[in-house]
Amino acid sequence: MTRRGARLSPARRRPRSAGTLQAQLYDRIRQAILSGALASGARVPSARAMALEAGVSRGTVDAAYARLSVEGFLVARGAAGTFVTTPLPIAAASAPAAPPEPPRKEPRARAEVRPFQVGVPAVDAFPVATWSRLLGRHARRARAGDLAGSDPCGDRALREAIAAHLAVSRGVVARADQVMITGGYHGALGLLARALARPGDGAWFEDPGYHRARAALELAGLRLAAVPVDAEGLDVARGAALAPRARFVFVTPSHQMPLGMALSLPRRLALLAWARGADAWIIEDDYDGEFQRASAPLPALKSLDDQGRVIYAGTFSKSMFPALRLGFLVVPDGARDALARVASLLHPAPLLAVQRAAADFLGEGHFARHVRRMRALYAERHGALARALEELSSPQLQVEEGTGGLHLVARLIGARDGEVVERASQLGLAPGALSSYQADPTEGRLDGLLLGFAALPASRARKAVHRLAQAIAPPPGLTPWRGPSPST
Amino acid sequence: MTRRGARLSPARRRPRSAGTLQAQLYDRIRQAILSGALASGARVPSARAMALEAGVSRGTVDAAYARLSVEGFLVARGAAGTFVTTPLPIAAASAPAAPPEPPRKEPRARAEVRPFQVGVPAVDAFPVATWSRLLGRHARRARAGDLAGSDPCGDRALREAIAAHLAVSRGVVARADQVMITGGYHGALGLLARALARPGDGAWFEDPGYHRARAALELAGLRLAAVPVDAEGLDVARGAALAPRARFVFVTPSHQMPLGMALSLPRRLALLAWARGADAWIIEDDYDGEFQRASAPLPALKSLDDQGRVIYAGTFSKSMFPALRLGFLVVPDGARDALARVASLLHPAPLLAVQRAAADFLGEGHFARHVRRMRALYAERHGALARALEELSSPQLQVEEGTGGLHLVARLIGARDGEVVERASQLGLAPGALSSYQADPTEGRLDGLLLGFAALPASRARKAVHRLAQAIAPPPGLTPWRGPSPST
């Protein structure tokens, strides 16, 4: 009785259209259209695919499609396929049984990279052909065992390739089983917070610092102490005074985000000593360690860690591309089991073929070649932007000396960065507001712009800078609908 | 001063070998080998790739490799490349500066699927060629904007394809922006727990139930009430009595995991009514809704949800393959913002190309075709296993009637399932122990085996069953090293 009773179908709940398979199919598709699940203008599956999907005959689908076409819901466009009509012939009375939920504005993937966008590498120069060849190769080569499952901490081949890469180019010595593969840096933060933090745990966070990591950690329930940075990077003495019992320190030692200085050697040693005494974890965010200006990149803080206090976080977002969403942690043995358990149950590593393709990208030298090419390209693009800014010589814009990485910092004089960023956005530009990286402005508000140059071709730098000048000092009357009132 | 001071290199810390780039490189590679970062037998990068990686000349690498070869660390094998020597010529005295950490036993990806493995679909029959063609296509077609970033909640194309699929085949009507893409079911649990649960929140969990989800939720800090299941599925009245203030109900309505019954219609309605009154979320785990035995699959519980209480969780692990690690949630508007924020900051969706390939796999009808073929194949494989078990007619094994899905359940008479599973594992088999799915055995311990048949070719069923019989009733003396003493 229970088996039969449970085999209800939505059609049974609407007696109006019950009875035949065709009527049920008609009803489901119609409701999907009315509810927006099948959007206006969307292509519906071919009759053949729909027949397979719905488990009915081709003729049943044809009949349902025909009825929906007659009623104006679908329109056939020959070889192009069958589409949901635009606009739909819907009266309010024909609203679906499900609660009519208002469509929302959805953040959609940007189709194009806008000038000055922060944190975006030269995606126009990424070797897409090589990468897609490797990815296709590993998807094709997958054996049954590879499809059946994979290590939630990451595939051995990639972990080995990363360990070898870090040993050679970042001075970090780690075994492959100390490397864990994550869903980019944010996936790594989710994993770390779940495995090692209890709600309310204290943490040092650089101020200014990477705002999205700050938001992520607050969302995960950590109490963040805003620890100032100066010319030597994170002020360890201030941190120790502000939050002596913190369990975590989040730090960008190679290239401070957003200001760009490196953490000095005395500070590195002081930080390691403090963490040892406080029994705290240091999370080293080495987000763009490959792109320091120096001829040989600075070794990672982790290379000085002989007490197993540093968890090194790396990402391929900058060195390859952000949408790859592939990152990794190098984990001291003391944190390894907790992290592995969370990875296995709540934060598994991504598709095996992606990991193996990345392993080959590293192991076959494509990675090193790409990074070397990007260093040269970024030097060129940085130069072009710096020259264009110099030509502009705006009294309101004070460009700081570059220290590599993917963006320049320029202080704003007599303007609020939030307002400039908003006007720039209307002009198609995407600089970052320095103040948004600041947690505690009591010692002086930071007003400035982060100007990403890595994805900005040198030939377009001048034009982008001229448009930026309009956003900084708009001619009177250009934006009359906003007026001079301050806003965020 | 600080910049210069910070630019230390690991070589500087070991004066013994400081001085030349070649000596530094030699030292780094040697230490990587000694520490296991470059494993014995591993191929090292070509001299050309290593030169790029380390930012030194080709000649420098050749010299370092030559020295390491002379010392027995590396061995050149012509065109095949250069490898770390096996075994290594290491005395205890040459241990690295880094703390010598003992190598650990690492769970490695299984190379082969073992008979009876639970939760593994027919990975031998997955259309790898089609899938890899789609994946390669989308990796190749990626434009700069696609590489620069993607929606952390999931790509629009896949969300639309899933919404259309669910409307047609599961009776679930949802807008694309209510669909969120996750790292499989476990990634979905991580996302849900972080977004909606506070530590200590109560939740109903089926008993017996999917043990890895139970472990995941306990790890995330939920207090789980073990709610019994009977022939009609989850016992809603017992749940209401056991944990009246629970904030979550985790349930497998289409095909209970592990026992296989469907949640009856009266229970579905009672559960929805209770959740409404208690202001609780129902998490519907529809892990294998495509593979119910019935000619038309049972609609999802979500299709009855007119109050926005049900969060539907789907996965492609069973309908495509587990290592894909791709799942999704259908989210009522009341939970959407919290989940989107956590996805953005702590649980981002995977690589865009994977999502777009999956969208095409659905949209071009490959998914429906594959599922239809698998239904037929699973009927065949189920039949072969059931016949082989019948032939065996072991008095200790009482096979329950199958209800579709990917495994059979057989009760064990006069044997402990944990012991049988351990002996079976030594014989190369991988049945599941029913008792491991049970949280609370006070009303009677469940002893039984879960026998996955989806990945077991019909031609191998008899042989596998005969080997299983040995594990159930081992001939005396077969495993003399263990003796008759009870163990887990």
Interface residues (C-beta under 8 A of the other chain):
Chain A: M1 T2 R3 G5 A6 R7 L8 S9 P10 R13 L25 R28 I29 Q31 A32 S35 G36 A37 L38 A39 A42 R43 V44 P45 S46 R48 A49 M50 L52 E53 A54 G55 P96 A97 A98 P99 E101 P103 R104 E106 P107 R108 A109 R110 A111 E112 V113 Q117 V120 V123 D124 F126 V128 A129 W131 S132 R133 L135 G136 A139 R140 A142 R143 A144 G145 D146 L147 A148 G149 S150 D151 P152 C153 D155 R156 E160 A163 A164 H165 L166 A167 V168 S169 G171 V173 A174 R175 A176 D177 Q178 G183 G184 H186 G187 L189 G190 A193 R194 P199 R212 A215 A216 L219 A220 A231 E232 M261 A262 L263 S264 L265 P266 R267 R268 A294 S295 A296 P297 L298 P299 S303 L304 D306 G308 F321 P322 A323 L324 R325 L326 D333 R341 V342 S344 L345 L346 H347 P348 A349 P350 L351 L352 A353 V354 G363 E364 G365 F367 A368 R369 V371 R372 A455
Chain B: T2 R3 G5 A6 R7 L8 S9 P10 L25 R28 I29 Q31 A32 S35 G36 A37 L38 A39 A42 R43 V44 P45 S46 R48 A49 M50 L52 E53 A54 G55 P96 A97 A98 P99 E101 P103 R104 E106 P107 R108 A109 R110 A111 E112 V113 Q117 V120 V123 D124 F126 V128 A129 W131 S132 R133 L135 G136 A139 R140 A142 R143 A144 G145 D146 L147 A148 G149 S150 D151 P152 C153 D155 R156 E160 A163 A164 H165 L166 A167 V168 S169 G171 V173 A174 R175 A176 D177 Q178 G183 G184 H186 G187 L189 G190 A193 R194 P199 R212 A215 A216 L219 A220 A231 E232 G233 M261 A262 L263 S264 L265 P266 R267 R268 A294 S295 A296 P297 L298 P299 S303 L304 D306 G308 F321 P322 A323 L324 R325 L326 D333 R336 R341 V342 S344 L345 L346 H347 P348 A349 P350 L351 L352 A353 V354 G363 E364 G365 F367 A368 R369 V371 R372 A455
